[in-house]
Amino acid sequence: MTERLNGVIRALTQGPGISFTSFIQPEVENAVAFAQSDNDGVVFEMEHNPWDIRALREAMQFLLLRQRIAQAGSVACQMTPLVRIPPSGSEMNQWFAKQALDLGAYGIVWPRISTPGQAYNAVAACRYPSRPGDALHEPAGLRGDAPMPAARYWGLPQQEYYRKADVWPLAPDGEVLVVLMIEDTKAIDNLETILKEVPGIGVLLIGEGDLTQELGCPREYDNPELLRMMDHVLKLGKVFGVPVGHPHVNEKNVASVIEQGYRFLMTFPRRDFSALDEGRRLVRGLS
C-alpha cells in the first residue's frame, strides 16, 4: 500500500472515515500548541486575516515535530497543514492556492463556491497541467511549476512530489485535498450539478455563518431552513461519496454531528481540546 502523507485524507479513508481539524491563525504559538494535539490536521485561517505568506511559512515549520515524525516512521508532517485562502469562488483567483501549495500545504479550503465553473476552477488551480487525452486530464490543471519548497516540506524528491501532488480522490494516491465551502443558497441550488460535473472535490464544508446571514437569521444555527439546507448537503455528499464537513463542532454537539454523518469535523480552536477529546472517544467506539 502506498504511504499516505496527508493525515486528513488518511483519516477519511481508514476506519470510520472521520477526520478532525481546527481553524487556527498562522502564528507560531498556535502551530506549537496544535502540533502536539490529536487533530489530523489544521486549517490556517487566512480568509479573514491578512494574506501574510511569511507568517504562513513560519507557522508551517513549527508544525513539524521531529519526535512525532520519527515515531510515525514517515517523512510527512504529522499535523497536516491546509490553508483557507481569501478569495471567494466568484473571484476565480488561483495564485493564492498556488502560493500555499508551493510552500507545502496539503490542501486548500475555497470560500463561497457557488457554481460548477467556480468549483472547476478550484480543483484545476490545485493541479499541474497535463495534455488533453491524458488519463485524469479534467479538470485541466492550472498550477504553475515551482515545486522545490513543497517537495522539501513533504520530504520527497522532486519527481516523487510530482507524482503525489494531485487531488484526491480523483487521483487515488493524490495527497492534495480540495475543500469547497458551501456558504450561500446559490451553492445549495447548484450542488447536485457541481458534484455531477466536477471531479476531484475532496470535502464539502458547510458555511453555517454565511448561510444564516443570507437567511436573515445571523448565527441562529438552529434555524429550520438552515438545518434543511445542511441536511440537503449531507444527503448529496453521501450519494456522491464526498465527505461533508461541519465547521462548529463542540463538546455539546459532537455526538450528534457524528451520528448525522459529518466526516470532516472542525472543533473550536481553543487549546483545552475538550471537544476533540470527546470526538475521538466517540470515533473509537465506531471502529
Contacts in CASP RR format, 6 or more apart in sequence:
PFRMAT RR
TARGET T0000
AUTHOR 0000-0000-0000
METHOD contacts of the structure
MODEL  1
MTERLNGVIRALTQGPGISFTSFIQPEVENAVAFAQSDNDGVVFEMEHNP
WDIRALREAMQFLLLRQRIAQAGSVACQMTPLVRIPPSGSEMNQWFAKQA
LDLGAYGIVWPRISTPGQAYNAVAACRYPSRPGDALHEPAGLRGDAPMPA
ARYWGLPQQEYYRKADVWPLAPDGEVLVVLMIEDTKAIDNLETILKEVPG
IGVLLIGEGDLTQELGCPREYDNPELLRMMDHVLKLGKVFGVPVGHPHVN
EKNVASVIEQGYRFLMTFPRRDFSALDEGRRLVRGLS
2 173 0 8 1.000
3 74 0 8 1.000
3 76 0 8 1.000
4 10 0 8 1.000
4 13 0 8 1.000
4 175 0 8 1.000
5 74 0 8 1.000
5 75 0 8 1.000
5 76 0 8 1.000
5 106 0 8 1.000
5 154 0 8 1.000
5 164 0 8 1.000
5 175 0 8 1.000
6 76 0 8 1.000
6 80 0 8 1.000
6 106 0 8 1.000
6 107 0 8 1.000
6 168 0 8 1.000
6 174 0 8 1.000
6 175 0 8 1.000
6 176 0 8 1.000
6 177 0 8 1.000
7 19 0 8 1.000
7 40 0 8 1.000
7 41 0 8 1.000
7 76 0 8 1.000
7 78 0 8 1.000
7 80 0 8 1.000
7 106 0 8 1.000
8 19 0 8 1.000
8 21 0 8 1.000
8 40 0 8 1.000
8 41 0 8 1.000
8 80 0 8 1.000
8 82 0 8 1.000
8 106 0 8 1.000
8 177 0 8 1.000
8 264 0 8 1.000
9 168 0 8 1.000
9 174 0 8 1.000
9 175 0 8 1.000
9 177 0 8 1.000
10 40 0 8 1.000
11 17 0 8 1.000
11 18 0 8 1.000
11 19 0 8 1.000
11 20 0 8 1.000
11 40 0 8 1.000
12 18 0 8 1.000
12 19 0 8 1.000
12 203 0 8 1.000
12 243 0 8 1.000
12 263 0 8 1.000
12 264 0 8 1.000
15 286 0 8 1.000
15 287 0 8 1.000
16 283 0 8 1.000
16 286 0 8 1.000
16 287 0 8 1.000
17 243 0 8 1.000
17 263 0 8 1.000
18 258 0 8 1.000
18 262 0 8 1.000
18 263 0 8 1.000
18 265 0 8 1.000
18 283 0 8 1.000
18 286 0 8 1.000
19 40 0 8 1.000
19 41 0 8 1.000
19 243 0 8 1.000
19 263 0 8 1.000
19 264 0 8 1.000
19 265 0 8 1.000
20 38 0 8 1.000
20 39 0 8 1.000
20 40 0 8 1.000
20 41 0 8 1.000
20 265 0 8 1.000
20 266 0 8 1.000
20 267 0 8 1.000
20 276 0 8 1.000
20 279 0 8 1.000
20 280 0 8 1.000
21 39 0 8 1.000
21 40 0 8 1.000
21 41 0 8 1.000
21 42 0 8 1.000
21 43 0 8 1.000
21 82 0 8 1.000
21 264 0 8 1.000
21 265 0 8 1.000
21 266 0 8 1.000
21 267 0 8 1.000
22 34 0 8 1.000
22 37 0 8 1.000
22 39 0 8 1.000
22 41 0 8 1.000
22 42 0 8 1.000
22 43 0 8 1.000
22 266 0 8 1.000
22 267 0 8 1.000
22 268 0 8 1.000
22 269 0 8 1.000
22 276 0 8 1.000
23 42 0 8 1.000
23 43 0 8 1.000
23 45 0 8 1.000
23 84 0 8 1.000
23 247 0 8 1.000
23 266 0 8 1.000
23 269 0 8 1.000
24 30 0 8 1.000
24 31 0 8 1.000
24 34 0 8 1.000
24 42 0 8 1.000
24 43 0 8 1.000
24 44 0 8 1.000
24 45 0 8 1.000
24 269 0 8 1.000
25 44 0 8 1.000
25 45 0 8 1.000
25 49 0 8 1.000
26 44 0 8 1.000
26 45 0 8 1.000
26 46 0 8 1.000
26 49 0 8 1.000
26 52 0 8 1.000
26 55 0 8 1.000
26 56 0 8 1.000
26 58 0 8 1.000
26 59 0 8 1.000
26 60 0 8 1.000
27 55 0 8 1.000
27 59 0 8 1.000
28 58 0 8 1.000
28 59 0 8 1.000
28 62 0 8 1.000
30 59 0 8 1.000
30 269 0 8 1.000
31 42 0 8 1.000
31 59 0 8 1.000
31 60 0 8 1.000
31 61 0 8 1.000
31 62 0 8 1.000
31 63 0 8 1.000
32 62 0 8 1.000
33 271 0 8 1.000
34 41 0 8 1.000
34 42 0 8 1.000
34 63 0 8 1.000
34 79 0 8 1.000
35 62 0 8 1.000
35 63 0 8 1.000
35 64 0 8 1.000
35 65 0 8 1.000
35 68 0 8 1.000
35 78 0 8 1.000
35 79 0 8 1.000
36 65 0 8 1.000
37 79 0 8 1.000
37 273 0 8 1.000
37 276 0 8 1.000
38 273 0 8 1.000
38 276 0 8 1.000
38 277 0 8 1.000
38 280 0 8 1.000
39 79 0 8 1.000
39 267 0 8 1.000
39 276 0 8 1.000
40 80 0 8 1.000
41 79 0 8 1.000
41 80 0 8 1.000
41 81 0 8 1.000
41 82 0 8 1.000
42 63 0 8 1.000
42 79 0 8 1.000
42 80 0 8 1.000
42 81 0 8 1.000
42 82 0 8 1.000
43 82 0 8 1.000
43 83 0 8 1.000
43 84 0 8 1.000
43 109 0 8 1.000
43 179 0 8 1.000
43 266 0 8 1.000
44 56 0 8 1.000
44 59 0 8 1.000
44 60 0 8 1.000
44 81 0 8 1.000
44 82 0 8 1.000
44 83 0 8 1.000
44 84 0 8 1.000
44 105 0 8 1.000
45 84 0 8 1.000
46 52 0 8 1.000
46 56 0 8 1.000
46 83 0 8 1.000
46 84 0 8 1.000
46 85 0 8 1.000
46 86 0 8 1.000
47 84 0 8 1.000
47 85 0 8 1.000
47 86 0 8 1.000
47 111 0 8 1.000
51 85 0 8 1.000
51 86 0 8 1.000
51 96 0 8 1.000
53 99 0 8 1.000
53 103 0 8 1.000
56 83 0 8 1.000
56 100 0 8 1.000
56 103 0 8 1.000
57 103 0 8 1.000
59 81 0 8 1.000
60 77 0 8 1.000
60 81 0 8 1.000
60 103 0 8 1.000
60 104 0 8 1.000
60 105 0 8 1.000
60 153 0 8 1.000
63 77 0 8 1.000
63 79 0 8 1.000
63 81 0 8 1.000
64 77 0 8 1.000
65 78 0 8 1.000
65 79 0 8 1.000
68 78 0 8 1.000
68 79 0 8 1.000
69 75 0 8 1.000
69 76 0 8 1.000
69 77 0 8 1.000
69 78 0 8 1.000
72 78 0 8 1.000
75 154 0 8 1.000
75 155 0 8 1.000
75 156 0 8 1.000
76 154 0 8 1.000
76 155 0 8 1.000
77 153 0 8 1.000
77 154 0 8 1.000
80 106 0 8 1.000
81 104 0 8 1.000
81 105 0 8 1.000
81 106 0 8 1.000
82 105 0 8 1.000
82 106 0 8 1.000
82 107 0 8 1.000
82 108 0 8 1.000
82 109 0 8 1.000
82 177 0 8 1.000
82 179 0 8 1.000
83 100 0 8 1.000
83 105 0 8 1.000
83 107 0 8 1.000
83 108 0 8 1.000
83 109 0 8 1.000
84 108 0 8 1.000
84 109 0 8 1.000
84 111 0 8 1.000
85 93 0 8 1.000
85 96 0 8 1.000
85 97 0 8 1.000
85 100 0 8 1.000
85 108 0 8 1.000
85 109 0 8 1.000
85 110 0 8 1.000
85 111 0 8 1.000
86 96 0 8 1.000
86 111 0 8 1.000
87 93 0 8 1.000
87 96 0 8 1.000
87 111 0 8 1.000
88 111 0 8 1.000
88 112 0 8 1.000
89 110 0 8 1.000
89 111 0 8 1.000
89 112 0 8 1.000
89 113 0 8 1.000
89 114 0 8 1.000
89 118 0 8 1.000
89 121 0 8 1.000
89 122 0 8 1.000
90 112 0 8 1.000
90 114 0 8 1.000
90 115 0 8 1.000
90 118 0 8 1.000
92 118 0 8 1.000
92 121 0 8 1.000
94 121 0 8 1.000
94 124 0 8 1.000
94 125 0 8 1.000
94 142 0 8 1.000
94 143 0 8 1.000
97 108 0 8 1.000
97 110 0 8 1.000
97 122 0 8 1.000
97 125 0 8 1.000
97 126 0 8 1.000
97 143 0 8 1.000
98 125 0 8 1.000
98 143 0 8 1.000
98 144 0 8 1.000
100 107 0 8 1.000
100 108 0 8 1.000
101 107 0 8 1.000
101 108 0 8 1.000
101 126 0 8 1.000
101 143 0 8 1.000
101 150 0 8 1.000
101 165 0 8 1.000
101 176 0 8 1.000
102 146 0 8 1.000
102 147 0 8 1.000
102 149 0 8 1.000
102 150 0 8 1.000
103 149 0 8 1.000
103 150 0 8 1.000
103 153 0 8 1.000
104 149 0 8 1.000
104 150 0 8 1.000
104 153 0 8 1.000
104 154 0 8 1.000
105 150 0 8 1.000
106 175 0 8 1.000
106 176 0 8 1.000
106 177 0 8 1.000
107 126 0 8 1.000
107 176 0 8 1.000
107 177 0 8 1.000
107 178 0 8 1.000
107 179 0 8 1.000
108 122 0 8 1.000
108 125 0 8 1.000
108 126 0 8 1.000
108 176 0 8 1.000
108 177 0 8 1.000
108 178 0 8 1.000
108 179 0 8 1.000
109 179 0 8 1.000
109 181 0 8 1.000
109 205 0 8 1.000
110 118 0 8 1.000
110 122 0 8 1.000
110 178 0 8 1.000
110 179 0 8 1.000
110 180 0 8 1.000
110 181 0 8 1.000
111 181 0 8 1.000
111 183 0 8 1.000
112 181 0 8 1.000
112 183 0 8 1.000
112 184 0 8 1.000
112 187 0 8 1.000
112 210 0 8 1.000
113 119 0 8 1.000
113 122 0 8 1.000
113 180 0 8 1.000
113 181 0 8 1.000
113 182 0 8 1.000
113 183 0 8 1.000
113 187 0 8 1.000
113 194 0 8 1.000
114 183 0 8 1.000
114 184 0 8 1.000
114 186 0 8 1.000
114 187 0 8 1.000
114 190 0 8 1.000
115 186 0 8 1.000
115 187 0 8 1.000
115 190 0 8 1.000
115 194 0 8 1.000
116 190 0 8 1.000
116 193 0 8 1.000
116 194 0 8 1.000
116 197 0 8 1.000
116 198 0 8 1.000
117 198 0 8 1.000
119 180 0 8 1.000
119 194 0 8 1.000
119 197 0 8 1.000
119 198 0 8 1.000
119 201 0 8 1.000
120 139 0 8 1.000
120 197 0 8 1.000
120 198 0 8 1.000
121 142 0 8 1.000
122 178 0 8 1.000
122 180 0 8 1.000
123 139 0 8 1.000
123 167 0 8 1.000
123 170 0 8 1.000
123 178 0 8 1.000
123 198 0 8 1.000
123 199 0 8 1.000
123 200 0 8 1.000
123 201 0 8 1.000
124 139 0 8 1.000
124 140 0 8 1.000
124 141 0 8 1.000
124 142 0 8 1.000
125 141 0 8 1.000
125 142 0 8 1.000
125 143 0 8 1.000
126 143 0 8 1.000
126 167 0 8 1.000
126 176 0 8 1.000
126 178 0 8 1.000
127 139 0 8 1.000
127 140 0 8 1.000
127 141 0 8 1.000
127 142 0 8 1.000
127 143 0 8 1.000
127 166 0 8 1.000
127 167 0 8 1.000
127 176 0 8 1.000
128 141 0 8 1.000
128 143 0 8 1.000
128 144 0 8 1.000
128 145 0 8 1.000
128 162 0 8 1.000
128 165 0 8 1.000
128 166 0 8 1.000
129 140 0 8 1.000
129 141 0 8 1.000
129 142 0 8 1.000
129 143 0 8 1.000
129 144 0 8 1.000
130 136 0 8 1.000
130 137 0 8 1.000
130 140 0 8 1.000
130 141 0 8 1.000
131 137 0 8 1.000
132 140 0 8 1.000
136 166 0 8 1.000
136 170 0 8 1.000
136 171 0 8 1.000
138 199 0 8 1.000
139 198 0 8 1.000
139 199 0 8 1.000
139 200 0 8 1.000
147 158 0 8 1.000
147 161 0 8 1.000
147 162 0 8 1.000
147 165 0 8 1.000
148 158 0 8 1.000
150 161 0 8 1.000
150 165 0 8 1.000
151 157 0 8 1.000
151 158 0 8 1.000
151 160 0 8 1.000
151 161 0 8 1.000
154 161 0 8 1.000
154 164 0 8 1.000
154 175 0 8 1.000
156 164 0 8 1.000
163 173 0 8 1.000
164 173 0 8 1.000
164 174 0 8 1.000
164 175 0 8 1.000
165 174 0 8 1.000
165 175 0 8 1.000
165 176 0 8 1.000
166 173 0 8 1.000
166 174 0 8 1.000
166 175 0 8 1.000
166 176 0 8 1.000
167 174 0 8 1.000
167 176 0 8 1.000
167 177 0 8 1.000
167 178 0 8 1.000
167 200 0 8 1.000
167 202 0 8 1.000
168 174 0 8 1.000
168 175 0 8 1.000
168 176 0 8 1.000
168 177 0 8 1.000
168 200 0 8 1.000
168 202 0 8 1.000
169 200 0 8 1.000
169 202 0 8 1.000
170 199 0 8 1.000
170 200 0 8 1.000
177 202 0 8 1.000
177 203 0 8 1.000
178 200 0 8 1.000
178 201 0 8 1.000
178 202 0 8 1.000
178 203 0 8 1.000
179 202 0 8 1.000
179 203 0 8 1.000
179 204 0 8 1.000
179 205 0 8 1.000
179 264 0 8 1.000
180 194 0 8 1.000
180 201 0 8 1.000
180 202 0 8 1.000
180 203 0 8 1.000
180 204 0 8 1.000
180 205 0 8 1.000
181 205 0 8 1.000
181 206 0 8 1.000
181 207 0 8 1.000
182 188 0 8 1.000
182 191 0 8 1.000
182 204 0 8 1.000
182 205 0 8 1.000
182 206 0 8 1.000
182 207 0 8 1.000
182 233 0 8 1.000
183 206 0 8 1.000
183 207 0 8 1.000
183 209 0 8 1.000
183 210 0 8 1.000
183 211 0 8 1.000
184 210 0 8 1.000
184 211 0 8 1.000
184 214 0 8 1.000
185 211 0 8 1.000
185 214 0 8 1.000
185 215 0 8 1.000
185 229 0 8 1.000
187 194 0 8 1.000
188 229 0 8 1.000
188 232 0 8 1.000
188 233 0 8 1.000
191 204 0 8 1.000
191 232 0 8 1.000
191 233 0 8 1.000
191 236 0 8 1.000
192 236 0 8 1.000
194 201 0 8 1.000
195 201 0 8 1.000
195 236 0 8 1.000
195 237 0 8 1.000
195 239 0 8 1.000
195 240 0 8 1.000
195 242 0 8 1.000
196 240 0 8 1.000
201 242 0 8 1.000
202 242 0 8 1.000
202 243 0 8 1.000
203 242 0 8 1.000
203 243 0 8 1.000
203 244 0 8 1.000
203 245 0 8 1.000
203 263 0 8 1.000
203 264 0 8 1.000
204 233 0 8 1.000
204 236 0 8 1.000
204 237 0 8 1.000
204 242 0 8 1.000
204 243 0 8 1.000
204 244 0 8 1.000
204 245 0 8 1.000
205 244 0 8 1.000
205 245 0 8 1.000
205 247 0 8 1.000
205 264 0 8 1.000
205 266 0 8 1.000
206 230 0 8 1.000
206 233 0 8 1.000
206 244 0 8 1.000
206 245 0 8 1.000
206 246 0 8 1.000
206 247 0 8 1.000
207 247 0 8 1.000
208 221 0 8 1.000
208 226 0 8 1.000
208 230 0 8 1.000
208 247 0 8 1.000
208 248 0 8 1.000
209 218 0 8 1.000
209 219 0 8 1.000
209 221 0 8 1.000
211 226 0 8 1.000
211 229 0 8 1.000
212 218 0 8 1.000
212 219 0 8 1.000
212 220 0 8 1.000
212 221 0 8 1.000
212 223 0 8 1.000
212 226 0 8 1.000
215 223 0 8 1.000
215 225 0 8 1.000
215 226 0 8 1.000
217 223 0 8 1.000
217 225 0 8 1.000
217 226 0 8 1.000
220 226 0 8 1.000
221 248 0 8 1.000
233 244 0 8 1.000
234 244 0 8 1.000
234 260 0 8 1.000
234 261 0 8 1.000
234 262 0 8 1.000
236 242 0 8 1.000
237 243 0 8 1.000
237 244 0 8 1.000
238 244 0 8 1.000
238 261 0 8 1.000
243 263 0 8 1.000
243 264 0 8 1.000
244 261 0 8 1.000
244 262 0 8 1.000
244 263 0 8 1.000
244 264 0 8 1.000
245 262 0 8 1.000
245 263 0 8 1.000
245 264 0 8 1.000
245 265 0 8 1.000
245 266 0 8 1.000
246 257 0 8 1.000
246 262 0 8 1.000
246 264 0 8 1.000
246 265 0 8 1.000
246 266 0 8 1.000
247 266 0 8 1.000
248 266 0 8 1.000
248 268 0 8 1.000
249 257 0 8 1.000
249 262 0 8 1.000
249 265 0 8 1.000
249 266 0 8 1.000
249 267 0 8 1.000
249 268 0 8 1.000
249 275 0 8 1.000
249 279 0 8 1.000
250 267 0 8 1.000
250 268 0 8 1.000
250 275 0 8 1.000
251 274 0 8 1.000
251 275 0 8 1.000
251 278 0 8 1.000
254 265 0 8 1.000
254 267 0 8 1.000
254 275 0 8 1.000
254 278 0 8 1.000
254 279 0 8 1.000
254 282 0 8 1.000
255 278 0 8 1.000
255 279 0 8 1.000
255 282 0 8 1.000
257 265 0 8 1.000
258 265 0 8 1.000
258 279 0 8 1.000
258 282 0 8 1.000
258 283 0 8 1.000
258 286 0 8 1.000
265 279 0 8 1.000
267 273 0 8 1.000
267 275 0 8 1.000
267 276 0 8 1.000
268 275 0 8 1.000
END
